[in-house]
Amino acid sequence: MKSVRILDEKSLAKALKARRKELQITQKALADFCNLSHNGISRIELADSDIKLSSLIKMSKILGFKIILGMEE
């Protein structure tokens, strides 16, 4: 699996949208799985809304990625 380093909301939004499109999952289907609104997914993909960690974890299950946190020294 390719690693993507996320440094801000815009890079997270871009990565989530690209992965969703790669898997041909609609925003509506992703929203239903994550118990969010279609508008909520759209705003996340535009980096127009903060995302809860719990929502990101749900998204990771359907989009097939894992979240790794790293501490910088």
N, C-alpha and C positions, 0 to 999 in steps of 0.2 A: 504494500500500500504506500502510495506517495505521501510524504509528509508536507504539511503546509504550516508555516509559522504565521500565526495570527497576532498582529500587534495593535489593532484598533478595530472599531466597529465596522468600518468600511471594508477592511480585508475579511472580516468574519462574514459580512453580508454577501460579499462577492463569492467566497468559497461555498457558502450554503446554497446560494442560487445556482452556481455552476454544478454542484453535486446533484441537486434536485433535477435539473434539466438533463444531466447525464443519465440519470435513472428513469427519465421520462415520467416523473411524478408531478402531478398538478399541485398548485398552491392549495387548492381546495382539499385534495386528498391528504396532503401533509398537515393542513390545519385540523382536519377531522381526527387524524391519528394523535396529534399533539394536544387536542382539546383547546385549540385556539380558533380565532376567527380567520377567515380568508384575508380580511384586511390586516389582521395582526401579522400574518406571514408576509404579506406584501410590505408592510412597514419595516419588518426585520430585514428583508432582502434589500431594502432601500437605505438601510442604516439610519432609519428615521425613528427607531424605537429601541429602547434597551431590551435585552432578552434575559429572562430569568434562567438561572442555571438548570432548574428542573425542566424547562422547555427545551433547552439545548440538549439535555440528556435524552429526552424523548425523541428529538429530531435525529440524534445520533443513531438511535436504534433503527429507524426507518431508512435513513440515508447511508447507513453502514460506515460510520466513522467512529473513532474513539477519541476521547478528550484526554490530553496529557498536559498537566500543569507543570511548569518549571519555575524554579526560583532563580533569579539573577543575583549574582554576587557583586 
